[in-house]
Amino acid sequence: MQLKHFECDTVCGFMVQGYDRDEIYKIATDHVKKSHASANITDEMVQGLITTIETEPESK
């Protein structure tokens, strides 16, 4: 499975992760717009900051 991960810098400390990229993107963009509005971070920049972490498949 592929875990999606978004993390701000250590000063902010915000982090979100999950398996639904669209949900992670929405949460991350909402955070950036509310907490970092003066930084002029675009939606495309947020997309670029979402990383993928390979996880072990669940055993059945």
CHARMM internal coordinates of N, CA and C (Angstrom, degrees):
IC EDIT
DIST 1 N 1 CA 1.4514
DIST 1 CA 1 C 1.5199
ANGL 1 N 1 CA 1 C 108.59
DIST 1 C 2 N 1.3173
ANGL 1 CA 1 C 2 N 115.08
DIHE 1 N 1 CA 1 C 2 N 158.91
DIST 2 N 2 CA 1.4528
ANGL 1 C 2 N 2 CA 120.01
DIHE 1 CA 1 C 2 N 2 CA -179.03
DIST 2 CA 2 C 1.5231
ANGL 2 N 2 CA 2 C 110.10
DIHE 1 C 2 N 2 CA 2 C -118.48
DIST 2 C 3 N 1.3190
ANGL 2 CA 2 C 3 N 115.40
DIHE 2 N 2 CA 2 C 3 N 113.52
DIST 3 N 3 CA 1.4484
ANGL 2 C 3 N 3 CA 122.70
DIHE 2 CA 2 C 3 N 3 CA 178.45
DIST 3 CA 3 C 1.5224
ANGL 3 N 3 CA 3 C 108.08
DIHE 2 C 3 N 3 CA 3 C -86.96
DIST 3 C 4 N 1.3271
ANGL 3 CA 3 C 4 N 117.61
DIHE 3 N 3 CA 3 C 4 N 131.23
DIST 4 N 4 CA 1.4632
ANGL 3 C 4 N 4 CA 122.63
DIHE 3 CA 3 C 4 N 4 CA 177.03
DIST 4 CA 4 C 1.5216
ANGL 4 N 4 CA 4 C 108.06
DIHE 3 C 4 N 4 CA 4 C -95.33
DIST 4 C 5 N 1.3349
ANGL 4 CA 4 C 5 N 115.90
DIHE 4 N 4 CA 4 C 5 N 142.33
DIST 5 N 5 CA 1.4641
ANGL 4 C 5 N 5 CA 121.26
DIHE 4 CA 4 C 5 N 5 CA -171.36
DIST 5 CA 5 C 1.5265
ANGL 5 N 5 CA 5 C 109.49
DIHE 4 C 5 N 5 CA 5 C -140.48
DIST 5 C 6 N 1.3419
ANGL 5 CA 5 C 6 N 116.47
DIHE 5 N 5 CA 5 C 6 N 133.09
DIST 6 N 6 CA 1.4650
ANGL 5 C 6 N 6 CA 122.45
DIHE 5 CA 5 C 6 N 6 CA 173.60
DIST 6 CA 6 C 1.5135
ANGL 6 N 6 CA 6 C 107.28
DIHE 5 C 6 N 6 CA 6 C -131.47
DIST 6 C 7 N 1.3305
ANGL 6 CA 6 C 7 N 115.52
DIHE 6 N 6 CA 6 C 7 N 135.10
DIST 7 N 7 CA 1.4653
ANGL 6 C 7 N 7 CA 119.63
DIHE 6 CA 6 C 7 N 7 CA -178.42
DIST 7 CA 7 C 1.5165
ANGL 7 N 7 CA 7 C 110.05
DIHE 6 C 7 N 7 CA 7 C -144.63
DIST 7 C 8 N 1.3479
ANGL 7 CA 7 C 8 N 115.73
DIHE 7 N 7 CA 7 C 8 N 132.45
DIST 8 N 8 CA 1.4629
ANGL 7 C 8 N 8 CA 121.06
DIHE 7 CA 7 C 8 N 8 CA 172.89
DIST 8 CA 8 C 1.5299
ANGL 8 N 8 CA 8 C 108.88
DIHE 7 C 8 N 8 CA 8 C -79.24
DIST 8 C 9 N 1.3201
ANGL 8 CA 8 C 9 N 115.44
DIHE 8 N 8 CA 8 C 9 N 179.43
DIST 9 N 9 CA 1.4647
ANGL 8 C 9 N 9 CA 118.59
DIHE 8 CA 8 C 9 N 9 CA 178.34
DIST 9 CA 9 C 1.5309
ANGL 9 N 9 CA 9 C 110.49
DIHE 8 C 9 N 9 CA 9 C -68.21
DIST 9 C 10 N 1.3092
ANGL 9 CA 9 C 10 N 115.94
DIHE 9 N 9 CA 9 C 10 N 171.77
DIST 10 N 10 CA 1.4671
ANGL 9 C 10 N 10 CA 120.80
DIHE 9 CA 9 C 10 N 10 CA -175.70
DIST 10 CA 10 C 1.5276
ANGL 10 N 10 CA 10 C 112.83
DIHE 9 C 10 N 10 CA 10 C -67.94
DIST 10 C 11 N 1.3261
ANGL 10 CA 10 C 11 N 117.93
DIHE 10 N 10 CA 10 C 11 N -23.44
DIST 11 N 11 CA 1.4634
ANGL 10 C 11 N 11 CA 120.40
DIHE 10 CA 10 C 11 N 11 CA 177.94
DIST 11 CA 11 C 1.5247
ANGL 11 N 11 CA 11 C 109.74
DIHE 10 C 11 N 11 CA 11 C -66.69
DIST 11 C 12 N 1.3287
ANGL 11 CA 11 C 12 N 116.56
DIHE 11 N 11 CA 11 C 12 N -43.43
DIST 12 N 12 CA 1.4664
ANGL 11 C 12 N 12 CA 121.83
DIHE 11 CA 11 C 12 N 12 CA 179.25
DIST 12 CA 12 C 1.5269
ANGL 12 N 12 CA 12 C 110.26
DIHE 11 C 12 N 12 CA 12 C -77.03
DIST 12 C 13 N 1.3228
ANGL 12 CA 12 C 13 N 116.09
DIHE 12 N 12 CA 12 C 13 N -52.56
DIST 13 N 13 CA 1.4546
ANGL 12 C 13 N 13 CA 121.21
DIHE 12 CA 12 C 13 N 13 CA 177.79
DIST 13 CA 13 C 1.5238
ANGL 13 N 13 CA 13 C 116.20
DIHE 12 C 13 N 13 CA 13 C 83.47
DIST 13 C 14 N 1.3339
ANGL 13 CA 13 C 14 N 118.06
DIHE 13 N 13 CA 13 C 14 N 0.94
DIST 14 N 14 CA 1.4670
ANGL 13 C 14 N 14 CA 120.33
DIHE 13 CA 13 C 14 N 14 CA -179.94
DIST 14 CA 14 C 1.5173
ANGL 14 N 14 CA 14 C 110.29
DIHE 13 C 14 N 14 CA 14 C -70.18
DIST 14 C 15 N 1.3476
ANGL 14 CA 14 C 15 N 115.91
DIHE 14 N 14 CA 14 C 15 N 137.76
DIST 15 N 15 CA 1.4639
ANGL 14 C 15 N 15 CA 121.06
DIHE 14 CA 14 C 15 N 15 CA 177.92
DIST 15 CA 15 C 1.5161
ANGL 15 N 15 CA 15 C 108.04
DIHE 14 C 15 N 15 CA 15 C -150.37
DIST 15 C 16 N 1.3351
ANGL 15 CA 15 C 16 N 115.36
DIHE 15 N 15 CA 15 C 16 N 140.67
DIST 16 N 16 CA 1.4589
ANGL 15 C 16 N 16 CA 121.03
DIHE 15 CA 15 C 16 N 16 CA 174.63
DIST 16 CA 16 C 1.5175
ANGL 16 N 16 CA 16 C 107.89
DIHE 15 C 16 N 16 CA 16 C -142.72
DIST 16 C 17 N 1.3250
ANGL 16 CA 16 C 17 N 115.76
DIHE 16 N 16 CA 16 C 17 N 144.44
DIST 17 N 17 CA 1.4571
ANGL 16 C 17 N 17 CA 119.68
DIHE 16 CA 16 C 17 N 17 CA 176.24
DIST 17 CA 17 C 1.5181
ANGL 17 N 17 CA 17 C 109.77
DIHE 16 C 17 N 17 CA 17 C -149.71
DIST 17 C 18 N 1.3080
ANGL 17 CA 17 C 18 N 115.42
DIHE 17 N 17 CA 17 C 18 N 153.69
DIST 18 N 18 CA 1.4561
ANGL 17 C 18 N 18 CA 121.30
DIHE 17 CA 17 C 18 N 18 CA -179.88
DIST 18 CA 18 C 1.5165
ANGL 18 N 18 CA 18 C 109.20
DIHE 17 C 18 N 18 CA 18 C 179.33
DIST 18 C 19 N 1.3075
ANGL 18 CA 18 C 19 N 116.35
DIHE 18 N 18 CA 18 C 19 N -178.44
DIST 19 N 19 CA 1.4603
ANGL 18 C 19 N 19 CA 120.74
DIHE 18 CA 18 C 19 N 19 CA -175.93
DIST 19 CA 19 C 1.5249
ANGL 19 N 19 CA 19 C 113.43
DIHE 18 C 19 N 19 CA 19 C -94.58
DIST 19 C 20 N 1.3238
ANGL 19 CA 19 C 20 N 118.26
DIHE 19 N 19 CA 19 C 20 N -11.43
DIST 20 N 20 CA 1.4611
ANGL 19 C 20 N 20 CA 122.23
DIHE 19 CA 19 C 20 N 20 CA -178.73
DIST 20 CA 20 C 1.5296
ANGL 20 N 20 CA 20 C 109.32
DIHE 19 C 20 N 20 CA 20 C -101.01
DIST 20 C 21 N 1.3309
ANGL 20 CA 20 C 21 N 116.80
DIHE 20 N 20 CA 20 C 21 N 105.20
DIST 21 N 21 CA 1.4648
ANGL 20 C 21 N 21 CA 121.33
DIHE 20 CA 20 C 21 N 21 CA -176.58
DIST 21 CA 21 C 1.5304
ANGL 21 N 21 CA 21 C 111.68
DIHE 20 C 21 N 21 CA 21 C -59.10
DIST 21 C 22 N 1.3256
ANGL 21 CA 21 C 22 N 117.70
DIHE 21 N 21 CA 21 C 22 N -40.75
DIST 22 N 22 CA 1.4650
ANGL 21 C 22 N 22 CA 120.52
DIHE 21 CA 21 C 22 N 22 CA -179.23
DIST 22 CA 22 C 1.5263
ANGL 22 N 22 CA 22 C 111.34
DIHE 21 C 22 N 22 CA 22 C -62.89
DIST 22 C 23 N 1.3204
ANGL 22 CA 22 C 23 N 116.52
DIHE 22 N 22 CA 22 C 23 N -40.44
DIST 23 N 23 CA 1.4600
ANGL 22 C 23 N 23 CA 120.66
DIHE 22 CA 22 C 23 N 23 CA 178.68
DIST 23 CA 23 C 1.5329
ANGL 23 N 23 CA 23 C 110.92
DIHE 22 C 23 N 23 CA 23 C -66.40
DIST 23 C 24 N 1.3224
ANGL 23 CA 23 C 24 N 117.20
DIHE 23 N 23 CA 23 C 24 N -43.09
DIST 24 N 24 CA 1.4697
ANGL 23 C 24 N 24 CA 121.34
DIHE 23 CA 23 C 24 N 24 CA 178.19
DIST 24 CA 24 C 1.5216
ANGL 24 N 24 CA 24 C 110.10
DIHE 23 C 24 N 24 CA 24 C -62.60
DIST 24 C 25 N 1.3283
ANGL 24 CA 24 C 25 N 116.56
DIHE 24 N 24 CA 24 C 25 N -42.31
DIST 25 N 25 CA 1.4675
ANGL 24 C 25 N 25 CA 121.62
DIHE 24 CA 24 C 25 N 25 CA 178.63
DIST 25 CA 25 C 1.5333
ANGL 25 N 25 CA 25 C 110.36
DIHE 24 C 25 N 25 CA 25 C -60.71
DIST 25 C 26 N 1.3264
ANGL 25 CA 25 C 26 N 117.88
DIHE 25 N 25 CA 25 C 26 N -45.35
DIST 26 N 26 CA 1.4629
ANGL 25 C 26 N 26 CA 120.99
DIHE 25 CA 25 C 26 N 26 CA -179.19
DIST 26 CA 26 C 1.5269
ANGL 26 N 26 CA 26 C 110.92
DIHE 25 C 26 N 26 CA 26 C -63.90
DIST 26 C 27 N 1.3112
ANGL 26 CA 26 C 27 N 117.21
DIHE 26 N 26 CA 26 C 27 N -45.73
DIST 27 N 27 CA 1.4669
ANGL 26 C 27 N 27 CA 121.02
DIHE 26 CA 26 C 27 N 27 CA 179.76
DIST 27 CA 27 C 1.5287
ANGL 27 N 27 CA 27 C 110.09
DIHE 26 C 27 N 27 CA 27 C -62.70
DIST 27 C 28 N 1.3243
ANGL 27 CA 27 C 28 N 116.62
DIHE 27 N 27 CA 27 C 28 N -43.80
DIST 28 N 28 CA 1.4677
ANGL 27 C 28 N 28 CA 121.10
DIHE 27 CA 27 C 28 N 28 CA -178.93
DIST 28 CA 28 C 1.5244
ANGL 28 N 28 CA 28 C 111.44
DIHE 27 C 28 N 28 CA 28 C -65.16
DIST 28 C 29 N 1.3393
ANGL 28 CA 28 C 29 N 117.89
DIHE 28 N 28 CA 28 C 29 N -45.27
DIST 29 N 29 CA 1.4678
ANGL 28 C 29 N 29 CA 119.80
DIHE 28 CA 28 C 29 N 29 CA -179.73
DIST 29 CA 29 C 1.5278
ANGL 29 N 29 CA 29 C 110.95
DIHE 28 C 29 N 29 CA 29 C -66.28
DIST 29 C 30 N 1.3291
ANGL 29 CA 29 C 30 N 117.56
DIHE 29 N 29 CA 29 C 30 N -38.42
DIST 30 N 30 CA 1.4686
ANGL 29 C 30 N 30 CA 120.04
DIHE 29 CA 29 C 30 N 30 CA 176.06
DIST 30 CA 30 C 1.5259
ANGL 30 N 30 CA 30 C 110.38
DIHE 29 C 30 N 30 CA 30 C -60.63
DIST 30 C 31 N 1.3255
ANGL 30 CA 30 C 31 N 116.91
DIHE 30 N 30 CA 30 C 31 N -44.43
DIST 31 N 31 CA 1.4683
ANGL 30 C 31 N 31 CA 121.19
DIHE 30 CA 30 C 31 N 31 CA 178.77
DIST 31 CA 31 C 1.5276
ANGL 31 N 31 CA 31 C 111.16
DIHE 30 C 31 N 31 CA 31 C -60.92
DIST 31 C 32 N 1.3257
ANGL 31 CA 31 C 32 N 116.17
DIHE 31 N 31 CA 31 C 32 N -47.95
DIST 32 N 32 CA 1.4687
ANGL 31 C 32 N 32 CA 120.66
DIHE 31 CA 31 C 32 N 32 CA -177.70
DIST 32 CA 32 C 1.5267
ANGL 32 N 32 CA 32 C 110.72
DIHE 31 C 32 N 32 CA 32 C -61.88
DIST 32 C 33 N 1.3225
ANGL 32 CA 32 C 33 N 117.54
DIHE 32 N 32 CA 32 C 33 N -43.37
DIST 33 N 33 CA 1.4676
ANGL 32 C 33 N 33 CA 120.80
DIHE 32 CA 32 C 33 N 33 CA -178.94
DIST 33 CA 33 C 1.5228
ANGL 33 N 33 CA 33 C 111.86
DIHE 32 C 33 N 33 CA 33 C -66.08
DIST 33 C 34 N 1.3425
ANGL 33 CA 33 C 34 N 117.64
DIHE 33 N 33 CA 33 C 34 N -35.73
DIST 34 N 34 CA 1.4644
ANGL 33 C 34 N 34 CA 121.09
DIHE 33 CA 33 C 34 N 34 CA -179.21
DIST 34 CA 34 C 1.5264
ANGL 34 N 34 CA 34 C 112.60
DIHE 33 C 34 N 34 CA 34 C -81.16
DIST 34 C 35 N 1.3286
ANGL 34 CA 34 C 35 N 116.64
DIHE 34 N 34 CA 34 C 35 N -40.40
DIST 35 N 35 CA 1.4654
ANGL 34 C 35 N 35 CA 120.19
DIHE 34 CA 34 C 35 N 35 CA -171.14
DIST 35 CA 35 C 1.5188
ANGL 35 N 35 CA 35 C 114.92
DIHE 34 C 35 N 35 CA 35 C -100.41
DIST 35 C 36 N 1.3237
ANGL 35 CA 35 C 36 N 117.04
DIHE 35 N 35 CA 35 C 36 N -19.54
DIST 36 N 36 CA 1.4657
ANGL 35 C 36 N 36 CA 119.83
DIHE 35 CA 35 C 36 N 36 CA -174.81
DIST 36 CA 36 C 1.5262
ANGL 36 N 36 CA 36 C 111.77
DIHE 35 C 36 N 36 CA 36 C -134.53
DIST 36 C 37 N 1.3298
ANGL 36 CA 36 C 37 N 116.74
DIHE 36 N 36 CA 36 C 37 N 37.10
DIST 37 N 37 CA 1.4648
ANGL 36 C 37 N 37 CA 121.48
DIHE 36 CA 36 C 37 N 37 CA -175.82
DIST 37 CA 37 C 1.5255
ANGL 37 N 37 CA 37 C 112.25
DIHE 36 C 37 N 37 CA 37 C -57.97
DIST 37 C 38 N 1.3118
ANGL 37 CA 37 C 38 N 117.90
DIHE 37 N 37 CA 37 C 38 N -35.55
DIST 38 N 38 CA 1.4672
ANGL 37 C 38 N 38 CA 120.81
DIHE 37 CA 37 C 38 N 38 CA -177.72
DIST 38 CA 38 C 1.5244
ANGL 38 N 38 CA 38 C 113.07
DIHE 37 C 38 N 38 CA 38 C -76.09
DIST 38 C 39 N 1.3190
ANGL 38 CA 38 C 39 N 118.14
DIHE 38 N 38 CA 38 C 39 N -8.59
DIST 39 N 39 CA 1.4703
ANGL 38 C 39 N 39 CA 121.40
DIHE 38 CA 38 C 39 N 39 CA -177.43
DIST 39 CA 39 C 1.5245
ANGL 39 N 39 CA 39 C 112.83
DIHE 38 C 39 N 39 CA 39 C -83.73
DIST 39 C 40 N 1.3295
ANGL 39 CA 39 C 40 N 118.12
DIHE 39 N 39 CA 39 C 40 N -7.48
DIST 40 N 40 CA 1.4712
ANGL 39 C 40 N 40 CA 122.27
DIHE 39 CA 39 C 40 N 40 CA 179.70
DIST 40 CA 40 C 1.5238
ANGL 40 N 40 CA 40 C 112.48
DIHE 39 C 40 N 40 CA 40 C 54.03
DIST 40 C 41 N 1.3089
ANGL 40 CA 40 C 41 N 117.43
DIHE 40 N 40 CA 40 C 41 N 46.02
DIST 41 N 41 CA 1.4638
ANGL 40 C 41 N 41 CA 122.44
DIHE 40 CA 40 C 41 N 41 CA 177.59
DIST 41 CA 41 C 1.5243
ANGL 41 N 41 CA 41 C 107.85
DIHE 40 C 41 N 41 CA 41 C -86.69
DIST 41 C 42 N 1.3238
ANGL 41 CA 41 C 42 N 116.46
DIHE 41 N 41 CA 41 C 42 N 124.56
DIST 42 N 42 CA 1.4628
ANGL 41 C 42 N 42 CA 121.10
DIHE 41 CA 41 C 42 N 42 CA -178.15
DIST 42 CA 42 C 1.5263
ANGL 42 N 42 CA 42 C 111.18
DIHE 41 C 42 N 42 CA 42 C -84.64
DIST 42 C 43 N 1.3312
ANGL 42 CA 42 C 43 N 114.99
DIHE 42 N 42 CA 42 C 43 N 163.84
DIST 43 N 43 CA 1.4638
ANGL 42 C 43 N 43 CA 119.95
DIHE 42 CA 42 C 43 N 43 CA 176.50
DIST 43 CA 43 C 1.5248
ANGL 43 N 43 CA 43 C 110.66
DIHE 42 C 43 N 43 CA 43 C -61.05
DIST 43 C 44 N 1.3339
ANGL 43 CA 43 C 44 N 116.20
DIHE 43 N 43 CA 43 C 44 N -35.22
DIST 44 N 44 CA 1.4643
ANGL 43 C 44 N 44 CA 120.32
DIHE 43 CA 43 C 44 N 44 CA 178.45
DIST 44 CA 44 C 1.5292
ANGL 44 N 44 CA 44 C 111.09
DIHE 43 C 44 N 44 CA 44 C -65.38
DIST 44 C 45 N 1.3246
ANGL 44 CA 44 C 45 N 116.70
DIHE 44 N 44 CA 44 C 45 N -36.46
DIST 45 N 45 CA 1.4685
ANGL 44 C 45 N 45 CA 120.19
DIHE 44 CA 44 C 45 N 45 CA 177.39
DIST 45 CA 45 C 1.5261
ANGL 45 N 45 CA 45 C 110.31
DIHE 44 C 45 N 45 CA 45 C -65.66
DIST 45 C 46 N 1.3273
ANGL 45 CA 45 C 46 N 116.64
DIHE 45 N 45 CA 45 C 46 N -40.14
DIST 46 N 46 CA 1.4648
ANGL 45 C 46 N 46 CA 120.48
DIHE 45 CA 45 C 46 N 46 CA 177.80
DIST 46 CA 46 C 1.5240
ANGL 46 N 46 CA 46 C 109.50
DIHE 45 C 46 N 46 CA 46 C -62.05
DIST 46 C 47 N 1.3410
ANGL 46 CA 46 C 47 N 116.52
DIHE 46 N 46 CA 46 C 47 N -45.44
DIST 47 N 47 CA 1.4737
ANGL 46 C 47 N 47 CA 120.25
DIHE 46 CA 46 C 47 N 47 CA 177.74
DIST 47 CA 47 C 1.5251
ANGL 47 N 47 CA 47 C 110.24
DIHE 46 C 47 N 47 CA 47 C -54.20
DIST 47 C 48 N 1.3250
ANGL 47 CA 47 C 48 N 116.76
DIHE 47 N 47 CA 47 C 48 N -42.76
DIST 48 N 48 CA 1.4572
ANGL 47 C 48 N 48 CA 121.48
DIHE 47 CA 47 C 48 N 48 CA -178.80
DIST 48 CA 48 C 1.5182
ANGL 48 N 48 CA 48 C 114.05
DIHE 47 C 48 N 48 CA 48 C -68.20
DIST 48 C 49 N 1.3218
ANGL 48 CA 48 C 49 N 116.93
DIHE 48 N 48 CA 48 C 49 N -20.26
DIST 49 N 49 CA 1.4658
ANGL 48 C 49 N 49 CA 121.04
DIHE 48 CA 48 C 49 N 49 CA -179.13
DIST 49 CA 49 C 1.5263
ANGL 49 N 49 CA 49 C 113.11
DIHE 48 C 49 N 49 CA 49 C -90.72
DIST 49 C 50 N 1.3202
ANGL 49 CA 49 C 50 N 116.47
DIHE 49 N 49 CA 49 C 50 N -6.30
DIST 50 N 50 CA 1.4660
ANGL 49 C 50 N 50 CA 120.00
DIHE 49 CA 49 C 50 N 50 CA 176.70
DIST 50 CA 50 C 1.5217
ANGL 50 N 50 CA 50 C 108.14
DIHE 49 C 50 N 50 CA 50 C -83.46
DIST 50 C 51 N 1.3138
ANGL 50 CA 50 C 51 N 115.77
DIHE 50 N 50 CA 50 C 51 N 120.88
DIST 51 N 51 CA 1.4603
ANGL 50 C 51 N 51 CA 120.56
DIHE 50 CA 50 C 51 N 51 CA -178.38
DIST 51 CA 51 C 1.5277
ANGL 51 N 51 CA 51 C 110.17
DIHE 50 C 51 N 51 CA 51 C -108.77
DIST 51 C 52 N 1.3142
ANGL 51 CA 51 C 52 N 114.89
DIHE 51 N 51 CA 51 C 52 N 164.65
DIST 52 N 52 CA 1.4597
ANGL 51 C 52 N 52 CA 121.62
DIHE 51 CA 51 C 52 N 52 CA 179.22
DIST 52 CA 52 C 1.5167
ANGL 52 N 52 CA 52 C 109.22
DIHE 51 C 52 N 52 CA 52 C -113.68
DIST 52 C 53 N 1.3108
ANGL 52 CA 52 C 53 N 116.04
DIHE 52 N 52 CA 52 C 53 N 132.33
DIST 53 N 53 CA 1.4583
ANGL 52 C 53 N 53 CA 122.46
DIHE 52 CA 52 C 53 N 53 CA 177.39
DIST 53 CA 53 C 1.5238
ANGL 53 N 53 CA 53 C 107.24
DIHE 52 C 53 N 53 CA 53 C -116.68
DIST 53 C 54 N 1.3118
ANGL 53 CA 53 C 54 N 116.52
DIHE 53 N 53 CA 53 C 54 N 121.55
DIST 54 N 54 CA 1.4661
ANGL 53 C 54 N 54 CA 120.47
DIHE 53 CA 53 C 54 N 54 CA 177.59
DIST 54 CA 54 C 1.5249
ANGL 54 N 54 CA 54 C 108.81
DIHE 53 C 54 N 54 CA 54 C -73.84
DIST 54 C 55 N 1.3167
ANGL 54 CA 54 C 55 N 116.26
DIHE 54 N 54 CA 54 C 55 N 131.67
DIST 55 N 55 CA 1.4586
ANGL 54 C 55 N 55 CA 120.97
DIHE 54 CA 54 C 55 N 55 CA 178.00
DIST 55 CA 55 C 1.5189
ANGL 55 N 55 CA 55 C 109.39
DIHE 54 C 55 N 55 CA 55 C -120.14
DIST 55 C 56 N 1.2925
ANGL 55 CA 55 C 56 N 115.17
DIHE 55 N 55 CA 55 C 56 N 161.86
DIST 56 N 56 CA 1.4640
ANGL 55 C 56 N 56 CA 120.54
DIHE 55 CA 55 C 56 N 56 CA 178.30
DIST 56 CA 56 C 1.5254
ANGL 56 N 56 CA 56 C 109.22
DIHE 55 C 56 N 56 CA 56 C -70.89
DIST 56 C 57 N 1.3186
ANGL 56 CA 56 C 57 N 117.79
DIHE 56 N 56 CA 56 C 57 N 140.15
DIST 57 N 57 CA 1.4643
ANGL 56 C 57 N 57 CA 119.14
DIHE 56 CA 56 C 57 N 57 CA 175.67
DIST 57 CA 57 C 1.5255
ANGL 57 N 57 CA 57 C 110.51
DIHE 56 C 57 N 57 CA 57 C -65.11
DIST 57 C 58 N 1.3240
ANGL 57 CA 57 C 58 N 114.96
DIHE 57 N 57 CA 57 C 58 N 147.67
DIST 58 N 58 CA 1.4652
ANGL 57 C 58 N 58 CA 119.29
DIHE 57 CA 57 C 58 N 58 CA 178.89
DIST 58 CA 58 C 1.5189
ANGL 58 N 58 CA 58 C 109.25
DIHE 57 C 58 N 58 CA 58 C -67.97
DIST 58 C 59 N 1.3199
ANGL 58 CA 58 C 59 N 116.40
DIHE 58 N 58 CA 58 C 59 N 134.66
DIST 59 N 59 CA 1.4647
ANGL 58 C 59 N 59 CA 119.31
DIHE 58 CA 58 C 59 N 59 CA 177.06
DIST 59 CA 59 C 1.5218
ANGL 59 N 59 CA 59 C 108.92
DIHE 58 C 59 N 59 CA 59 C -84.04
DIST 59 C 60 N 1.3155
ANGL 59 CA 59 C 60 N 114.89
DIHE 59 N 59 CA 59 C 60 N 144.05
DIST 60 N 60 CA 1.4696
ANGL 59 C 60 N 60 CA 119.41
DIHE 59 CA 59 C 60 N 60 CA -177.25
DIST 60 CA 60 C 1.5024
ANGL 60 N 60 CA 60 C 111.40
DIHE 59 C 60 N 60 CA 60 C -106.94
END
COOR INIT
IC SEED 1 N 1 CA 1 C
IC BUILD
